[in-house]
Amino acid sequence: MRRLLLVSLCLLLVMGGCRKKVDSKLWTGGKQVPVSQVYEKGLTYLSDGKYAKARQYFQLIIDNAANSKEFSKAKLGIADAEFFDLERGAGDALADYESYLIYFPISKDAPYAQYMVGMCYYSQISTPDRDQSFSHQAIEAFEKLRQKYPNSPYSKLSEEKIKACWQRLAAHEFEVGVFYYKARSYVASSRRFEYLLDNYLSYISRKEKEQTYYFYGRSQFEMTKYDKAARYYRLLLKEFPNTLYHDQVAAELADIESGKLQKEKEKKIEEYLKKHKIKGKPEKKTGTEKKEGYTTR
């Protein structure tokens, strides 16, 4: 037993001796320099906005001092030096922030790295009339931060950014709806405004809400769906009594409520059916009536 313990102890000593030492210095400029000094130099360049120079120093550590305590900080530093560099930007930085999170998912800087992943998408969000893929990706990244690091100060910042993304998505739906309305594509505009009201009502501005009621109501009106048009006309006049659309909406609402428009619609349908010799649709069978040759049970 004693011999076995001695053998085990010897093995541990041999294994310990084979471990690679922690990097404390690296060669740069033809001489050995402490890794911490190289990192501080990179950090100074980063703070001064000299991003290309900062990346050079951080890259020295990444390439030559993988076992140093500055390695993780250098990976984060190079991502920052790309993100804030207008010549590089978020597209280049994204991969480095994600790489950092793969290597160091539980480090104290992981919440910051996850926040910056979200910011990489957030900074590329287009105007409301353009594609909003980056808005969706930013929301996903910020939500991931809130789930994984709920107690981080960056979690609170993420809430603000998530709200801003939803507001941008709402503005996008509104802009597209107005575009279709002006193009007289009332079916398409109705779908957009209905989706906006169902999913983004709390994220649109008061002015957008007023216009959404109007454009959605008018789209329904143009499609002769008078009941739904009347519903949103009433909402518009109730919530926005001084709306610029007041006179037009009030007049059209009066015509709807009088029943005049519905009668005109039914008359036109009847005339069309007669003109084209189309018979009215047969009544639906209930499945309980008698059929020829047998009785249903």
DACOR-V592316 format. One record per run of one state. SS is the DSSP state (a for helix, b for strand, c for the rest). FROM is the first residue (numbers start at 0). LEN is the number of residues. If there is no record, write none. Layout:
BEGIN
<<SS & FROM & LEN> <SS & FROM & LEN>>
END
This chain:
BEGIN
<<c & 0 & 1> <a & 1 & 17> <c & 18 & 6> <b & 24 & 4> <c & 28 & 2> <b & 30 & 4> <a & 34 & 13> <c & 47 & 3> <a & 50 & 14> <c & 64 & 6> <a & 70 & 13> <c & 83 & 6> <a & 89 & 14> <c & 103 & 6> <a & 109 & 13> <c & 122 & 10> <a & 132 & 16> <c & 148 & 4> <a & 152 & 30> <c & 182 & 3> <a & 185 & 14> <c & 199 & 1> <a & 200 & 3> <c & 203 & 2> <a & 205 & 17> <c & 222 & 3> <a & 225 & 14> <c & 239 & 6> <a & 245 & 13> <c & 258 & 1> <a & 259 & 16> <c & 275 & 15> <b & 290 & 1> <c & 291 & 2> <b & 293 & 1> <c & 294 & 3>>
END
